[in-house]
Amino acid sequence: MPSRSRSHLLAAGALVAWLAQPAFAQIPLGAVGPNFTKTQVGGGAVSLSQYTGKVVVLFLLGYS
């Protein structure tokens, strides 16, 4: 593999690794999360406020 191709591959890999860093919310542990509404996979909307007073575990994938 030519040196130039290898350096481009390494640069691209570094960029992907940097972009894949997890996003950390600036919400303190135990605080009430901000309300949001999203579309469910099967259709229909769901809001965080529907679960007031309950423990909610969010599993968010990298889809937009």
Contacts in CASP RR format, 6 or more apart in sequence:
PFRMAT RR
TARGET T0000
AUTHOR 0000-0000-0000
METHOD contacts of the structure
MODEL  1
MPSRSRSHLLAAGALVAWLAQPAFAQIPLGAVGPNFTKTQVGGGAVSLSQ
YTGKVVVLFLLGYS
1 9 0 8 1.000
27 33 0 8 1.000
27 34 0 8 1.000
33 48 0 8 1.000
34 48 0 8 1.000
35 47 0 8 1.000
35 48 0 8 1.000
35 49 0 8 1.000
36 47 0 8 1.000
36 48 0 8 1.000
37 45 0 8 1.000
37 46 0 8 1.000
37 47 0 8 1.000
37 48 0 8 1.000
38 45 0 8 1.000
38 46 0 8 1.000
39 45 0 8 1.000
39 46 0 8 1.000
40 46 0 8 1.000
48 56 0 8 1.000
END
